[in-house]
């Protein structure tokens, strides 16, 4: 009888170690999966933010900005080309 009780206790000890470990791993996996993007890669909806940042920094001019917005199909994009000369 003594051996049976000791074996059951050791089995439960492993259960107390594995269950919390499985919970931590599972929650981490769900958080990583739910973010939708891999670390270091911009999401698709960030294209407008990237364009605005590049335009504000002077990396692209107004014509390139509007052409890129039109190519991406972003709302409010002009489809006729660059700036008008009035």
PLY file of the C-alpha trace (Angstrom):
ply
format ascii 1.0
element vertex 86
property float x
property float y
property float z
element edge 85
property int vertex1
property int vertex2
end_header
0.00 0.00 0.00
2.82 2.38 0.77
4.24 2.16 -2.77
0.87 2.97 -4.37
0.45 6.20 -2.45
3.97 7.34 -3.25
3.51 6.63 -6.98
0.27 8.58 -7.12
1.92 11.52 -5.38
4.77 11.62 -7.88
2.31 11.51 -10.78
0.38 14.44 -9.39
3.62 16.36 -8.90
4.29 16.18 -12.64
0.73 17.30 -13.30
1.28 20.42 -11.17
4.37 21.22 -13.28
2.98 20.45 -16.74
-0.44 22.13 -16.49
0.86 25.66 -15.69
3.60 25.25 -18.29
1.02 24.26 -20.91
-1.12 27.27 -19.96
1.78 29.70 -20.32
2.79 28.26 -23.69
-0.83 28.25 -24.90
-1.49 31.86 -23.90
1.77 32.97 -25.53
0.86 31.18 -28.74
-2.61 32.76 -28.80
-1.19 36.24 -28.27
1.38 35.79 -31.03
-1.19 34.33 -33.40
-3.76 37.02 -32.68
-1.46 39.92 -33.52
-1.81 39.18 -37.25
1.67 40.33 -38.19
5.07 38.86 -37.69
7.48 40.95 -35.63
9.43 43.36 -37.78
6.96 43.36 -40.66
4.48 46.20 -41.18
0.81 45.34 -41.51
-0.94 46.08 -44.82
-3.00 48.93 -43.34
0.23 50.70 -42.42
0.92 51.58 -46.07
-0.80 54.95 -45.74
1.13 55.73 -42.54
4.42 54.84 -44.25
3.58 57.06 -47.21
2.63 59.97 -44.94
5.88 59.58 -42.96
8.02 59.47 -46.12
6.23 62.53 -47.56
6.61 64.47 -44.30
10.33 63.59 -44.14
10.84 64.81 -47.72
11.80 61.38 -49.04
9.10 61.60 -51.75
7.45 64.57 -53.44
3.73 65.27 -53.87
3.56 63.53 -57.25
5.12 60.32 -55.93
2.89 60.50 -52.85
-0.31 60.82 -54.90
0.77 58.16 -57.41
1.50 55.71 -54.62
-1.84 56.42 -52.92
-3.65 55.88 -56.22
-1.73 52.66 -56.89
-2.65 51.36 -53.43
-6.29 52.34 -53.92
-6.35 54.50 -50.80
-9.38 56.77 -50.30
-9.00 60.33 -51.53
-6.19 59.45 -53.96
-6.00 61.47 -57.17
-5.92 59.31 -60.28
-4.91 62.04 -62.76
-1.19 62.30 -62.05
0.81 65.04 -60.35
0.11 68.54 -59.13
-1.60 71.02 -61.40
0.26 74.09 -62.66
-2.23 76.95 -62.33
0 1
1 2
2 3
3 4
4 5
5 6
6 7
7 8
8 9
9 10
10 11
11 12
12 13
13 14
14 15
15 16
16 17
17 18
18 19
19 20
20 21
21 22
22 23
23 24
24 25
25 26
26 27
27 28
28 29
29 30
30 31
31 32
32 33
33 34
34 35
35 36
36 37
37 38
38 39
39 40
40 41
41 42
42 43
43 44
44 45
45 46
46 47
47 48
48 49
49 50
50 51
51 52
52 53
53 54
54 55
55 56
56 57
57 58
58 59
59 60
60 61
61 62
62 63
63 64
64 65
65 66
66 67
67 68
68 69
69 70
70 71
71 72
72 73
73 74
74 75
75 76
76 77
77 78
78 79
79 80
80 81
81 82
82 83
83 84
84 85
